[in-house]
Amino acid sequence: MSTEEKKKKNKKNAVLYKEMTIDMKRPKIVIIMLLLNLFIAPVAIGFFIGILIASMNGVCSYRVLAWYLIVMVYLEASVLFFITPAITAGSISLEKERQTLDVLLTTRMTPWEIIKGKYGSNLIFLSLMVVSTFPLLALVFIYGGISFIQLIYLGLTLMVFIAFISCFGIFFSTLTKNTILSVILTYLFVSIYMTFTLALPFILLGGVAFVNDWLYNTQTYITITDEHLINGDILVMFGTFSPILTLFDVIGNTIGYQIGIGESVKGMISLCETEIMPHFTRDNIIVKSWTPISLVEMSLISFLVLRLSAVILNPVKGKKKKKVNKK
């Protein structure tokens, strides 16, 4: 074996290699993927039985297919929300409980490499779960209305979604020594984060709307003719940190669901020029690029949280190595 080949071999992440070659062969991996598909499959079967019955009666509405995709994506995202912390939150804490983490730290692997290995193996497994559900989502191809590229885009969004949740599972697993506590903290933090980022932009926009309404109707000192005097639309940018709004945007842009005559939901664009965002037009770059912006933000947050986890895992953090004087 040449020197270059030895270097390439040594560059392999031992933790990731072990997880992929041993743990991924265990039956539990297949069982979990099977249970996920068995959980959402009845919903798909129910929808398509209804479509077949409607077709036999000469009625087939695209609206049913739109609702099918909406329900399936949100159902899958909800299931992944509950599965992901349970899988990732024990990555480091289990090593602590088994007293094998010290052995890992005494190897040539750095804490960052250990974190990357654990995170990467979990992410690959969870991504396989998302890919395994593609046939159920792709059933809409039978009647059209969604392209293969749009399906891949949905899948990519779901993968970034689980990658985002996974990083907090790794973080709390590194922070605590107990797996159960790590799982609870991950569920609690992610739930609070989801709720806070979903509510914050609308609370801020509601506050701006209240002030505008008060200025327009009170007219104590001056006459104000613009009922949307204060432009607070930029505050909606806080919503790009919300995975829930991102799912809403990507689904809306994928299907363009028609609510009624002349009304449709096309993601965050549908909120433009309304009471919520009166100053934003449908050509606004923020709302048109909502999902890409959000995916980049979630990816950056995931990277920073993993880096912080590596710092916490480092047993010599904050300590300076003493120089030994050789005589």
Number of C-alpha atoms within 10 A of each C-alpha: 5 6 8 9 10 10 10 9 11 11 10 12 16 16 19 20 13 14 17 17 10 9 14 16 11 10 9 11 15 14 11 14 19 14 11 19 19 11 14 18 16 11 15 17 12 11 15 17 11 12 18 13 12 13 12 9 9 8 10 16 11 16 12 15 23 21 14 19 21 17 15 19 21 16 15 19 20 11 14 21 18 12 15 24 26 20 17 29 31 26 24 28 25 18 18 18 13 9 11 12 16 12 9 16 15 10 8 9 14 15 19 16 17 21 23 19 22 20 22 19 21 25 22 15 18 25 18 14 21 21 17 15 20 15 11 16 20 15 16 19 14 8 11 11 14 18 14 10 10 16 17 13 15 18 19 15 20 24 22 20 21 22 24 24 25 26 29 27 31 30 26 27 30 28 15 18 17 18 23 16 16 28 24 15 19 26 21 11 15 17 12 12 15 15 13 14 18 20 14 16 22 17 13 16 20 16 13 20 22 13 15 20 15 12 21 18 12 12 11 9 7 9 11 15 11 11 14 20 16 13 15 20 17 13 16 20 15 16 21 25 24 23 26 17 20 25 22 19 23 21 23 21 19 21 23 18 21 15 10 8 6 6 11 14 19 19 24 23 22 19 17 18 13 11 12 18 23 15 17 20 16 14 10 13 10 18 22 17 14 22 23 15 16 23 21 14 16 21 16 13 16 20 15 13 17 23 18 15 22 22 16 15 22 14 13 10 10 8 7 7 7 6 6 6 5 4 3
